[in-house]
Amino acid sequence: MIEELISRNDSGPMKPSPSPLIAKKDHAADTSQCVRRHLRFGWWGLLAFLTMGLMLEGFHGFKAGFYLDVSMGTRRLMWTLAHANGTLLGLVNIGFSVTADFLPNWDARPRALASASLTTSSILIPGGFVLGGAILHSTDPGLGILLVPLGALFLFSAVFLTARAAVQAQSADPD
């Protein structure tokens, strides 16, 4: 029994080999943590951007000049895009958490990369629109808008890694 738990390393002393059961428990714990993190991030993000939507409606209702003046059309567009994209990305995070839970054999490294990429894109895309609308240069958005294409690359990477994991899980499943 002891021989099964330890293996000989060519370069030195005997080391215990990781038990497959322990490795599965660690993988399951990592997956569960990822699922919870994206559920929290998604729901809180959804709340934040729905609140932003109410705020934008309030600006309309109170006829706020810094938002409704004709010269502020770019700001209106940028902040509306921040609200819409932030809300959608909150829902995507919730969907990602469900997907990660349905793919228990998804390798830890690509799952972690997809998770980090999605979280990063969920900050950069709406953040870029908010910053782009906060500081205007005549009728052009501010430099914060440059965060949006970077966030889009992170989002593309997260979606690609998740889609690839779903295809691999389907090909591994005989049903």
N, CA, C and O atoms as a DFTB+ gen file, in Angstrom:
700 C
 N C O
     1  1       0.825      -1.194       0.000
     2  2       0.000       0.000       0.000
     3  2       0.865       1.252       0.000
     4  3       0.594       2.191      -0.749
     5  1       1.896       1.278       0.825
     6  2       2.790       2.435       0.888
     7  2       3.452       2.652      -0.462
     8  3       3.625       3.793      -0.893
     9  1       3.822       1.573      -1.130
    10  2       4.483       1.693      -2.428
    11  2       3.573       2.364      -3.454
    12  3       4.054       3.050      -4.356
    13  1       2.271       2.171      -3.321
    14  2       1.341       2.799      -4.248
    15  2       1.241       4.307      -4.028
    16  3       0.983       5.060      -4.967
    17  1       1.447       4.744      -2.788
    18  2       1.295       6.152      -2.472
    19  2       2.542       6.976      -2.747
    20  3       2.477       8.203      -2.826
    21  1       3.693       6.294      -2.894
    22  2       4.917       7.042      -3.155
    23  2       5.554       6.561      -4.439
    24  3       5.393       5.409      -4.845
    25  1       6.258       7.437      -5.049
    26  2       6.942       7.067      -6.284
    27  2       8.380       7.539      -6.193
    28  3       8.676       8.499      -5.481
    29  1       9.270       6.880      -6.902
    30  2      10.694       7.198      -6.875
    31  2      10.985       8.272      -7.922
    32  3      10.666       8.109      -9.100
    33  1      11.587       9.357      -7.481
    34  2      12.010      10.428      -8.374
    35  2      13.466      10.169      -8.720
    36  3      14.276       9.966      -7.816
    37  1      13.828      10.168     -10.002
    38  2      15.192       9.871     -10.432
    39  2      16.209      10.827      -9.841
    40  3      17.365      10.449      -9.654
    41  1      15.815      12.043      -9.546
    42  2      16.776      13.033      -9.095
    43  2      16.908      13.103      -7.583
    44  3      17.658      13.944      -7.087
    45  1      16.233      12.279      -6.846
    46  2      16.393      12.408      -5.405
    47  2      15.470      11.534      -4.598
    48  3      15.173      10.398      -4.968
    49  1      15.018      12.087      -3.481
    50  2      14.273      11.296      -2.508
    51  2      12.890      10.891      -3.004
    52  3      12.392      11.381      -4.017
    53  1      12.304       9.990      -2.258
    54  2      10.968       9.503      -2.596
    55  2       9.946      10.568      -2.224
    56  3      10.036      11.204      -1.174
    57  1       8.973      10.745      -3.110
    58  2       7.927      11.741      -2.894
    59  2       6.570      11.068      -3.027
    60  3       6.404      10.147      -3.827
    61  1       5.595      11.527      -2.239
    62  2       4.256      10.961      -2.409
    63  2       3.677      11.394      -3.750
    64  3       3.824      12.546      -4.159
    65  1       3.023      10.468      -4.425
    66  2       2.377      10.817      -5.690
    67  2       0.984      11.340      -5.384
    68  3       0.340      10.871      -4.445
    69  1       0.515      12.300      -6.159
    70  2      -0.813      12.835      -5.890
    71  2      -1.877      11.781      -6.162
    72  3      -1.851      11.086      -7.178
    73  1      -2.787      11.685      -5.248
    74  2      -3.889      10.745      -5.395
    75  2      -4.871      11.288      -6.426
    76  3      -5.177      12.480      -6.404
    77  1      -5.377      10.445      -7.333
    78  2      -6.373      10.920      -8.298
    79  2      -7.615      11.476      -7.611
    80  3      -8.248      12.401      -8.120
    81  1      -7.966      10.911      -6.451
    82  2      -9.131      11.386      -5.717
    83  2      -8.897      12.807      -5.205
    84  3      -9.794      13.648      -5.265
    85  1      -7.687      13.071      -4.700
    86  2      -7.365      14.410      -4.213
    87  2      -7.348      15.395      -5.377
    88  3      -7.854      16.511      -5.256
    89  1      -6.772      14.989      -6.495
    90  2      -6.727      15.863      -7.671
    91  2      -8.135      16.204      -8.149
    92  3      -8.401      17.344      -8.530
    93  1      -9.045      15.215      -8.130
    94  2     -10.434      15.475      -8.540
    95  2     -11.115      16.436      -7.571
    96  3     -11.868      17.314      -7.991
    97  1     -10.850      16.270      -6.263
    98  2     -11.446      17.168      -5.273
    99  2     -10.936      18.593      -5.466
   100  3     -11.712      19.545      -5.386
   101  1      -9.628      18.744      -5.721
   102  2      -9.060      20.068      -5.964
   103  2      -9.670      20.697      -7.213
   104  3     -10.003      21.882      -7.220
   105  1      -9.815      19.896      -8.271
   106  2     -10.400      20.397      -9.521
   107  2     -11.850      20.818      -9.285
   108  3     -12.287      21.861      -9.773
   109  1     -12.593      20.002      -8.535
   110  2     -13.989      20.331      -8.245
   111  2     -14.080      21.598      -7.395
   112  3     -14.967      22.426      -7.605
   113  1     -13.166      21.751      -6.438
   114  2     -13.167      22.952      -5.601
   115  2     -12.830      24.189      -6.432
   116  3     -13.434      25.246      -6.245
   117  1     -11.868      24.061      -7.351
   118  2     -11.517      25.180      -8.232
   119  2     -12.699      25.564      -9.117
   120  3     -12.992      26.745      -9.303
   121  1     -13.373      24.552      -9.659
   122  2     -14.538      24.809     -10.512
   123  2     -15.633      25.497      -9.714
   124  3     -16.236      26.463     -10.181
   125  1     -15.888      24.996      -8.509
   126  2     -16.925      25.573      -7.660
   127  2     -16.603      27.025      -7.307
   128  3     -17.492      27.877      -7.279
   129  1     -15.338      27.295      -7.040
   130  2     -14.919      28.664      -6.729
   131  2     -15.110      29.572      -7.948
   132  3     -15.566      30.708      -7.813
   133  1     -14.768      29.079      -9.116
   134  2     -14.940      29.843     -10.365
   135  2     -16.424      30.134     -10.604
   136  3     -16.792      31.251     -10.968
   137  1     -17.264      29.133     -10.399
   138  2     -18.707      29.291     -10.588
   139  2     -19.245      30.362      -9.646
   140  3     -19.980      31.255     -10.069
   141  1     -18.880      30.273      -8.367
   142  2     -19.361      31.258      -7.386
   143  2     -18.858      32.669      -7.711
   144  3     -19.605      33.641      -7.596
   145  1     -17.594      32.772      -8.114
   146  2     -17.011      34.082      -8.430
   147  2     -17.776      34.749      -9.582
   148  3     -18.078      35.940      -9.519
   149  1     -18.089      33.981     -10.631
   150  2     -18.793      34.573     -11.774
   151  2     -20.263      34.829     -11.470
   152  3     -20.853      35.761     -12.016
   153  1     -20.858      34.016     -10.609
   154  2     -22.229      34.318     -10.187
   155  2     -22.261      35.650      -9.446
   156  3     -23.094      36.510      -9.735
   157  1     -21.345      35.816      -8.484
   158  2     -21.292      37.079      -7.731
   159  2     -21.011      38.262      -8.660
   160  3     -21.712      39.273      -8.627
   161  1     -19.979      38.117      -9.484
   162  2     -19.585      39.209     -10.381
   163  2     -20.717      39.547     -11.345
   164  3     -20.992      40.721     -11.597
   165  1     -21.366      38.534     -11.876
   166  2     -22.456      38.748     -12.827
   167  2     -23.652      39.445     -12.205
   168  3     -24.172      40.409     -12.766
   169  1     -24.092      38.962     -11.049
   170  2     -25.266      39.559     -10.420
   171  2     -24.982      40.971      -9.927
   172  3     -25.822      41.857     -10.082
   173  1     -23.800      41.197      -9.329
   174  2     -23.466      42.553      -8.878
   175  2     -23.260      43.488     -10.066
   176  3     -23.647      44.656     -10.009
   177  1     -22.663      42.992     -11.125
   178  2     -22.502      43.800     -12.333
   179  2     -23.852      44.154     -12.937
   180  3     -24.076      45.285     -13.368
   181  1     -24.745      43.175     -12.962
   182  2     -26.093      43.418     -13.478
   183  2     -26.787      44.498     -12.651
   184  3     -27.410      45.402     -13.206
   185  1     -26.680      44.406     -11.335
   186  2     -27.285      45.420     -10.465
   187  2     -26.675      46.801     -10.723
   188  3     -27.395      47.796     -10.809
   189  1     -25.355      46.857     -10.843
   190  2     -24.678      48.144     -11.065
   191  2     -25.126      48.788     -12.376
   192  3     -25.403      49.987     -12.416
   193  1     -25.195      48.003     -13.439
   194  2     -25.524      48.600     -14.734
   195  2     -27.019      48.834     -14.911
   196  3     -27.413      49.699     -15.694
   197  1     -27.855      48.090     -14.208
   198  2     -29.278      48.430     -14.195
   199  2     -29.489      49.727     -13.423
   200  3     -30.326      50.550     -13.794
   201  1     -28.726      49.905     -12.348
   202  2     -28.774      51.164     -11.600
   203  2     -28.311      52.320     -12.476
   204  3     -28.890      53.406     -12.439
   205  1     -27.269      52.084     -13.260
   206  2     -26.802      53.112     -14.190
   207  2     -27.910      53.475     -15.178
   208  3     -28.090      54.647     -15.507
   209  1     -28.644      52.481     -15.647
   210  2     -29.760      52.734     -16.557
   211  2     -30.824      53.610     -15.916
   212  3     -31.367      54.510     -16.556
   213  1     -31.121      53.341     -14.638
   214  2     -32.085      54.186     -13.923
   215  2     -31.558      55.614     -13.790
   216  3     -32.314      56.579     -13.903
   217  1     -30.254      55.735     -13.550
   218  2     -29.634      57.048     -13.450
   219  2     -29.753      57.813     -14.776
   220  3     -30.072      59.002     -14.793
   221  1     -29.496      57.117     -15.869
   222  2     -29.609      57.754     -17.186
   223  2     -31.048      58.192     -17.456
   224  3     -31.282      59.254     -18.033
   225  1     -32.007      57.368     -17.037
   226  2     -33.419      57.757     -17.174
   227  2     -33.719      58.985     -16.323
   228  3     -34.489      59.858     -16.723
   229  1     -33.101      59.042     -15.141
   230  2     -33.262      60.217     -14.281
   231  2     -32.717      61.473     -14.937
   232  3     -33.314      62.543     -14.827
   233  1     -31.577      61.349     -15.625
   234  2     -31.019      62.497     -16.348
   235  2     -32.008      62.984     -17.406
   236  3     -32.148      64.187     -17.626
   237  1     -32.689      62.047     -18.054
   238  2     -33.719      62.431     -19.029
   239  2     -34.879      63.121     -18.321
   240  3     -35.351      64.174     -18.748
   241  1     -35.323      62.508     -17.237
   242  2     -36.481      63.044     -16.519
   243  2     -36.254      64.442     -15.980
   244  3     -37.152      65.282     -16.031
   245  1     -35.064      64.697     -15.465
   246  2     -34.750      66.016     -14.913
   247  2     -34.132      66.957     -15.946
   248  3     -33.692      68.058     -15.615
   249  1     -34.106      66.510     -17.193
   250  2     -33.592      67.305     -18.308
   251  2     -32.211      67.896     -17.997
   252  3     -31.975      69.095     -18.143
   253  1     -31.312      67.010     -17.566
   254  2     -29.947      67.416     -17.207
   255  2     -29.196      67.864     -18.461
   256  3     -29.026      67.090     -19.404
   257  1     -28.754      69.112     -18.460
   258  2     -28.093      69.690     -19.630
   259  2     -26.797      68.985     -19.997
   260  3     -26.490      68.817     -21.177
   261  1     -26.031      68.569     -18.981
   262  2     -24.753      67.898     -19.278
   263  2     -24.957      66.564     -19.987
   264  3     -24.008      65.969     -20.497
   265  1     -26.212      66.100     -20.012
   266  2     -26.519      64.820     -20.648
   267  2     -27.390      64.998     -21.892
   268  3     -27.209      64.288     -22.882
   269  1     -28.328      65.936     -21.847
   270  2     -29.311      66.062     -22.932
   271  2     -29.022      67.157     -23.950
   272  3     -29.618      67.160     -25.027
   273  1     -28.129      68.080     -23.640
   274  2     -27.825      69.126     -24.627
   275  2     -27.405      68.490     -25.947
   276  3     -26.827      67.403     -25.972
   277  1     -27.707      69.188     -27.048
   278  2     -27.397      68.677     -28.382
   279  2     -25.909      68.374     -28.518
   280  3     -25.525      67.401     -29.167
   281  1     -25.080      69.202     -27.908
   282  2     -23.627      69.000     -28.006
   283  2     -23.146      67.786     -27.202
   284  3     -21.984      67.396     -27.306
   285  1     -24.027      67.198     -26.411
   286  2     -23.656      66.054     -25.573
   287  2     -24.143      64.720     -26.144
   288  3     -24.257      63.737     -25.412
   289  1     -24.426      64.686     -27.431
   290  2     -24.888      63.447     -28.066
   291  2     -23.880      62.315     -27.924
   292  3     -24.265      61.158     -27.755
   293  1     -22.599      62.639     -27.991
   294  2     -21.563      61.610     -27.840
   295  2     -21.586      61.029     -26.435
   296  3     -21.451      59.819     -26.258
   297  1     -21.760      61.898     -25.426
   298  2     -21.833      61.421     -24.041
   299  2     -23.033      60.492     -23.857
   300  3     -22.922      59.430     -23.244
   301  1     -24.181      60.909     -24.398
   302  2     -25.378      60.059     -24.293
   303  2     -25.124      58.694     -24.909
   304  3     -25.462      57.665     -24.325
   305  1     -24.528      58.693     -26.090
   306  2     -24.252      57.433     -26.778
   307  2     -23.280      56.568     -25.974
   308  3     -23.519      55.375     -25.789
   309  1     -22.187      57.165     -25.498
   310  2     -21.170      56.403     -24.757
   311  2     -21.755      55.801     -23.484
   312  3     -21.525      54.630     -23.185
   313  1     -22.507      56.597     -22.739
   314  2     -23.047      56.097     -21.481
   315  2     -24.172      55.088     -21.699
   316  3     -24.345      54.166     -20.902
   317  1     -24.934      55.262     -22.774
   318  2     -25.948      54.256     -23.111
   319  2     -25.274      52.941     -23.497
   320  3     -25.736      51.866     -23.115
   321  1     -24.183      53.031     -24.255
   322  2     -23.432      51.820     -24.617
   323  2     -22.802      51.165     -23.388
   324  3     -22.746      49.938     -23.304
   325  1     -22.330      51.967     -22.438
   326  2     -21.772      51.412     -21.197
   327  2     -22.847      50.642     -20.439
   328  3     -22.615      49.530     -19.964
   329  1     -24.023      51.249     -20.334
   330  2     -25.146      50.600     -19.644
   331  2     -25.543      49.293     -20.341
   332  3     -25.689      48.259     -19.689
   333  1     -25.714      49.342     -21.645
   334  2     -26.155      48.156     -22.392
   335  2     -25.105      47.046     -22.355
   336  3     -25.434      45.889     -22.095
   337  1     -23.846      47.393     -22.614
   338  2     -22.789      46.378     -22.619
   339  2     -22.527      45.833     -21.227
   340  3     -22.295      44.635     -21.067
   341  1     -22.560      46.692     -20.217
   342  2     -22.359      46.227     -18.845
   343  2     -23.452      45.268     -18.404
   344  3     -23.177      44.254     -17.762
   345  1     -24.695      45.592     -18.750
   346  2     -25.815      44.710     -18.419
   347  2     -25.662      43.365     -19.121
   348  3     -25.824      42.312     -18.504
   349  1     -25.353      43.406     -20.399
   350  2     -25.175      42.166     -21.159
   351  2     -24.010      41.340     -20.611
   352  3     -24.123      40.120     -20.491
   353  1     -22.910      41.982     -20.285
   354  2     -21.752      41.241     -19.762
   355  2     -22.030      40.668     -18.373
   356  3     -21.465      39.635     -18.011
   357  1     -22.887      41.318     -17.595
   358  2     -23.320      40.723     -16.326
   359  2     -24.049      39.410     -16.582
   360  3     -23.819      38.419     -15.889
   361  1     -24.927      39.407     -17.577
   362  2     -25.641      38.176     -17.942
   363  2     -24.691      37.124     -18.509
   364  3     -24.866      35.933     -18.251
   365  1     -23.691      37.550     -19.275
   366  2     -22.704      36.611     -19.822
   367  2     -21.915      35.958     -18.686
   368  3     -21.609      34.767     -18.758
   369  1     -21.582      36.715     -17.644
   370  2     -20.880      36.142     -16.499
   371  2     -21.738      35.094     -15.792
   372  3     -21.231      34.056     -15.369
   373  1     -23.018      35.363     -15.666
   374  2     -23.923      34.377     -15.057
   375  2     -23.985      33.133     -15.940
   376  3     -23.946      32.011     -15.436
   377  1     -24.083      33.327     -17.252
   378  2     -24.075      32.195     -18.185
   379  2     -22.774      31.417     -18.133
   380  3     -22.779      30.190     -18.232
   381  1     -21.664      32.115     -17.981
   382  2     -20.361      31.448     -17.877
   383  2     -20.311      30.569     -16.629
   384  3     -19.768      29.465     -16.666
   385  1     -20.876      31.056     -15.532
   386  2     -20.853      30.257     -14.302
   387  2     -21.643      28.962     -14.478
   388  3     -21.234      27.908     -13.991
   389  1     -22.763      29.043     -15.167
   390  2     -23.561      27.837     -15.428
   391  2     -22.797      26.899     -16.362
   392  3     -22.781      25.686     -16.153
   393  1     -22.171      27.460     -17.382
   394  2     -21.396      26.656     -18.335
   395  2     -20.236      25.957     -17.643
   396  3     -20.008      24.767     -17.861
   397  1     -19.501      26.687     -16.810
   398  2     -18.362      26.094     -16.093
   399  2     -18.830      24.960     -15.189
   400  3     -18.122      23.969     -15.010
   401  1     -20.022      25.108     -14.620
   402  2     -20.567      24.055     -13.763
   403  2     -20.950      22.821     -14.577
   404  3     -20.858      21.701     -14.075
   405  1     -21.377      23.009     -15.822
   406  2     -21.754      21.888     -16.683
   407  2     -20.565      21.229     -17.369
   408  3     -20.722      20.187     -18.005
   409  1     -19.386      21.817     -17.250
   410  2     -18.175      21.254     -17.858
   411  2     -17.177      20.882     -16.761
   412  3     -16.133      21.523     -16.639
   413  1     -17.480      19.863     -15.967
   414  2     -16.618      19.536     -14.830
   415  2     -15.222      19.064     -15.234
   416  3     -14.297      19.142     -14.425
   417  1     -15.047      18.581     -16.451
   418  2     -13.732      18.095     -16.886
   419  2     -12.929      19.151     -17.640
   420  3     -11.886      18.839     -18.215
   421  1     -13.400      20.388     -17.644
   422  2     -12.684      21.480     -18.292
   423  2     -11.362      21.675     -17.564
   424  3     -11.340      21.892     -16.353
   425  1     -10.261      21.597     -18.305
   426  2      -8.935      21.746     -17.707
   427  2      -8.835      23.073     -16.969
   428  3      -9.386      24.086     -17.399
   429  1      -8.124      23.043     -15.855
   430  2      -8.046      24.213     -14.976
   431  2      -7.406      25.421     -15.654
   432  3      -7.891      26.541     -15.495
   433  1      -6.337      25.216     -16.400
   434  2      -5.623      26.356     -16.992
   435  2      -6.476      27.105     -18.030
   436  3      -6.601      28.325     -17.920
   437  1      -7.068      26.435     -19.031
   438  2      -7.907      27.196     -19.971
   439  2      -9.155      27.786     -19.309
   440  3      -9.624      28.854     -19.702
   441  1      -9.690      27.084     -18.301
   442  2     -10.856      27.624     -17.593
   443  2     -10.471      28.902     -16.852
   444  3     -11.209      29.887     -16.881
   445  1      -9.319      28.886     -16.191
   446  2      -8.862      30.075     -15.464
   447  2      -8.576      31.228     -16.424
   448  3      -8.863      32.384     -16.113
   449  1      -8.015      30.914     -17.580
   450  2      -7.735      31.950     -18.581
   451  2      -9.039      32.540     -19.125
   452  3      -9.156      33.755     -19.286
   453  1     -10.011      31.679     -19.407
   454  2     -11.313      32.162     -19.885
   455  2     -11.994      33.013     -18.812
   456  3     -12.581      34.052     -19.114
   457  1     -11.910      32.569     -17.570
   458  2     -12.506      33.299     -16.456
   459  2     -11.881      34.683     -16.303
   460  3     -12.590      35.683     -16.193
   461  1     -10.558      34.734     -16.296
   462  2      -9.863      36.020     -16.149
   463  2     -10.142      36.930     -17.342
   464  3     -10.312      38.138     -17.178
   465  1     -10.188      36.354     -18.531
   466  2     -10.457      37.153     -19.736
   467  2     -11.863      37.740     -19.704
   468  3     -12.068      38.898     -20.068
   469  1     -12.829      36.937     -19.266
   470  2     -14.205      37.427     -19.193
   471  2     -14.334      38.527     -18.145
   472  3     -14.985      39.543     -18.387
   473  1     -13.722      38.331     -16.995
   474  2     -13.774      39.350     -15.949
   475  2     -13.124      40.647     -16.431
   476  3     -13.661      41.735     -16.222
   477  1     -11.974      40.521     -17.072
   478  2     -11.270      41.700     -17.587
   479  2     -12.110      42.431     -18.627
   480  3     -12.218      43.657     -18.593
   481  1     -12.698      41.685     -19.541
   482  2     -13.523      42.326     -20.576
   483  2     -14.761      42.979     -19.970
   484  3     -15.230      44.005     -20.464
   485  1     -15.287      42.389     -18.904
   486  2     -16.479      42.940     -18.256
   487  2     -16.181      44.255     -17.543
   488  3     -17.096      45.016     -17.230
   489  1     -14.914      44.518     -17.290
   490  2     -14.508      45.791     -16.696
   491  2     -14.100      46.784     -17.792
   492  3     -14.497      47.949     -17.763
   493  1     -13.308      46.312     -18.751
   494  2     -12.764      47.216     -19.773
   495  2     -13.818      47.769     -20.731
   496  3     -13.794      48.956     -21.057
   497  1     -14.736      46.926     -21.181
   498  2     -15.695      47.388     -22.200
   499  2     -16.623      48.474     -21.653
   500  3     -16.646      49.576     -22.201
   501  1     -17.395      48.201     -20.583
   502  2     -18.241      49.298     -20.098
   503  2     -17.426      50.452     -19.512
   504  3     -17.818      51.613     -19.627
   505  1     -16.285      50.126     -18.879
   506  2     -15.436      51.186     -18.331
   507  2     -14.922      52.115     -19.414
   508  3     -14.855      53.329     -19.216
   509  1     -14.559      51.553     -20.557
   510  2     -14.102      52.372     -21.677
   511  2     -15.187      53.297     -22.190
   512  3     -14.920      54.449     -22.534
   513  1     -16.419      52.793     -22.241
   514  2     -17.527      53.642     -22.686
   515  2     -17.827      54.745     -21.664
   516  3     -18.100      55.884     -22.042
   517  1     -17.776      54.407     -20.370
   518  2     -18.017      55.425     -19.339
   519  2     -16.955      56.516     -19.424
   520  3     -17.275      57.705     -19.439
   521  1     -15.686      56.102     -19.479
   522  2     -14.599      57.085     -19.554
   523  2     -14.635      57.871     -20.863
   524  3     -14.356      59.070     -20.884
   525  1     -14.980      57.190     -21.945
   526  2     -15.088      57.869     -23.235
   527  2     -16.150      58.954     -23.231
   528  3     -16.006      59.972     -23.909
   529  1     -17.221      58.740     -22.468
   530  2     -18.282      59.739     -22.381
   531  2     -18.060      60.774     -21.302
   532  3     -18.656      61.851     -21.348
   533  1     -17.213      60.471     -20.330
   534  2     -16.983      61.407     -19.227
   535  2     -16.153      62.609     -19.670
   536  3     -16.419      63.740     -19.262
   537  1     -15.159      62.361     -20.499
   538  2     -14.283      63.434     -20.978
   539  2     -14.407      63.476     -22.499
   540  3     -13.958      62.564     -23.193
   541  1     -15.011      64.525     -22.998
   542  2     -15.240      64.643     -24.442
   543  2     -14.256      65.628     -25.060
   544  3     -13.833      66.586     -24.414
   545  1     -13.902      65.385     -26.302
   546  2     -13.084      66.302     -27.089
   547  2     -13.938      66.739     -28.274
   548  3     -13.998      66.068     -29.304
   549  1     -14.586      67.865     -28.101
   550  2     -15.537      68.357     -29.084
   551  2     -16.664      67.326     -29.209
   552  3     -17.422      67.134     -28.258
   553  1     -16.787      66.671     -30.346
   554  2     -17.827      65.640     -30.483
   555  2     -17.231      64.240     -30.493
   556  3     -17.911      63.278     -30.852
   557  1     -15.970      64.119     -30.105
   558  2     -15.307      62.810     -30.057
   559  2     -15.218      62.324     -28.616
   560  3     -15.074      63.127     -27.694
   561  1     -15.303      61.010     -28.422
   562  2     -15.152      60.488     -27.064
   563  2     -13.718      60.665     -26.562
   564  3     -12.789      60.860     -27.346
   565  1     -13.560      60.591     -25.242
   566  2     -12.235      60.692     -24.641
   567  2     -11.400      59.455     -24.899
   568  3     -11.871      58.476     -25.479
   569  1     -10.146      59.513     -24.458
   570  2      -9.204      58.417     -24.699
   571  2      -9.608      57.112     -24.005
   572  3      -9.121      56.042     -24.370
   573  1     -10.483      57.194     -23.021
   574  2     -10.949      55.983     -22.347
   575  2     -11.588      54.985     -23.295
   576  3     -11.638      53.788     -23.011
   577  1     -12.075      55.482     -24.418
   578  2     -12.714      54.606     -25.409
   579  2     -11.737      53.568     -25.945
   580  3     -12.161      52.538     -26.469
   581  1     -10.434      53.823     -25.824
   582  2      -9.427      52.866     -26.300
   583  2      -9.439      51.562     -25.495
   584  3      -8.876      50.559     -25.932
   585  1     -10.075      51.575     -24.333
   586  2     -10.196      50.347     -23.541
   587  2     -11.180      49.359     -24.171
   588  3     -11.094      48.154     -23.935
   589  1     -12.102      49.869     -24.964
   590  2     -13.154      49.015     -25.535
   591  2     -12.597      47.949     -26.480
   592  3     -12.938      46.779     -26.308
   593  1     -11.761      48.283     -27.469
   594  2     -11.238      47.217     -28.339
   595  2     -10.368      46.213     -27.581
   596  3     -10.364      45.025     -27.901
   597  1      -9.634      46.692     -26.580
   598  2      -8.838      45.775     -25.762
   599  2      -9.757      44.811     -25.011
   600  3      -9.498      43.609     -24.953
   601  1     -10.826      45.350     -24.441
   602  2     -11.813      44.510     -23.763
   603  2     -12.470      43.525     -24.713
   604  3     -12.771      42.394     -24.331
   605  1     -12.694      43.952     -25.954
   606  2     -13.294      43.063     -26.956
   607  2     -12.374      41.881     -27.253
   608  3     -12.850      40.764     -27.453
   609  1     -11.070      42.115     -27.285
   610  2     -10.121      41.009     -27.493
   611  2     -10.177      40.009     -26.338
   612  3     -10.144      38.798     -26.555
   613  1     -10.261      40.522     -25.116
   614  2     -10.385      39.629     -23.962
   615  2     -11.697      38.848     -24.022
   616  3     -11.728      37.658     -23.710
   617  1     -12.778      39.516     -24.422
   618  2     -14.069      38.835     -24.535
   619  2     -14.021      37.752     -25.602
   620  3     -14.526      36.649     -25.393
   621  1     -13.418      38.061     -26.742
   622  2     -13.278      37.078     -27.815
   623  2     -12.519      35.855     -27.311
   624  3     -12.915      34.720     -27.577
   625  1     -11.440      36.085     -26.592
   626  2     -10.641      34.969     -26.071
   627  2     -11.450      34.122     -25.088
   628  3     -11.381      32.893     -25.133
   629  1     -12.217      34.764     -24.201
   630  2     -13.031      34.021     -23.233
   631  2     -14.093      33.184     -23.934
   632  3     -14.315      32.028     -23.574
   633  1     -14.745      33.762     -24.927
   634  2     -15.789      33.036     -25.659
   635  2     -15.180      31.880     -26.444
   636  3     -15.744      30.786     -26.472
   637  1     -14.040      32.112     -27.078
   638  2     -13.376      31.050     -27.836
   639  2     -12.989      29.881     -26.922
   640  3     -13.256      28.726     -27.251
   641  1     -12.365      30.172     -25.787
   642  2     -11.946      29.103     -24.867
   643  2     -13.149      28.333     -24.321
   644  3     -13.088      27.115     -24.156
   645  1     -14.228      29.041     -24.045
   646  2     -15.431      28.389     -23.519
   647  2     -16.094      27.532     -24.592
   648  3     -16.513      26.408     -24.315
   649  1     -16.192      28.048     -25.800
   650  2     -16.783      27.273     -26.900
   651  2     -15.948      26.029     -27.187
   652  3     -16.494      24.954     -27.430
   653  1     -14.622      26.176     -27.157
   654  2     -13.744      25.031     -27.404
   655  2     -13.922      23.968     -26.320
   656  3     -13.936      22.774     -26.618
   657  1     -14.057      24.398     -25.071
   658  2     -14.271      23.444     -23.979
   659  2     -15.610      22.723     -24.138
   660  3     -15.714      21.533     -23.844
   661  1     -16.627      23.440     -24.601
   662  2     -17.938      22.815     -24.811
   663  2     -17.871      21.778     -25.924
   664  3     -18.479      20.713     -25.815
   665  1     -17.139      22.080     -26.992
   666  2     -16.983      21.122     -28.096
   667  2     -16.205      19.898     -27.624
   668  3     -16.571      18.769     -27.950
   669  1     -15.140      20.112     -26.861
   670  2     -14.345      18.989     -26.355
   671  2     -15.157      18.126     -25.402
   672  3     -15.025      16.902     -25.406
   673  1     -15.993      18.752     -24.588
   674  2     -16.838      17.984     -23.672
   675  2     -17.870      17.178     -24.446
   676  3     -18.182      16.047     -24.074
   677  1     -18.405      17.756     -25.524
   678  2     -19.398      17.050     -26.333
   679  2     -18.761      15.862     -27.042
   680  3     -19.369      14.794     -27.123
   681  1     -17.539      16.033     -27.559
   682  2     -16.891      14.928     -28.267
   683  2     -16.449      13.830     -27.303
   684  3     -16.310      12.675     -27.705
   685  1     -16.226      14.182     -26.025
   686  2     -15.838      13.181     -25.032
   687  2     -17.055      12.444     -24.477
   688  3     -16.925      11.344     -23.941
   689  1     -18.240      13.050     -24.605
   690  2     -19.472      12.463     -24.082
   691  2     -20.113      11.592     -25.156
   692  3     -20.437      12.094     -26.232
   693  1     -20.306      10.295     -24.892
   694  2     -20.874       9.412     -25.908
   695  2     -22.360       9.637     -26.175
   696  3     -22.879       9.147     -27.178
   697  1     -23.061      10.370     -25.297
   698  2     -24.510      10.572     -25.491
   699  2     -24.794      11.559     -26.526
   700  3     -25.958      11.841     -26.808
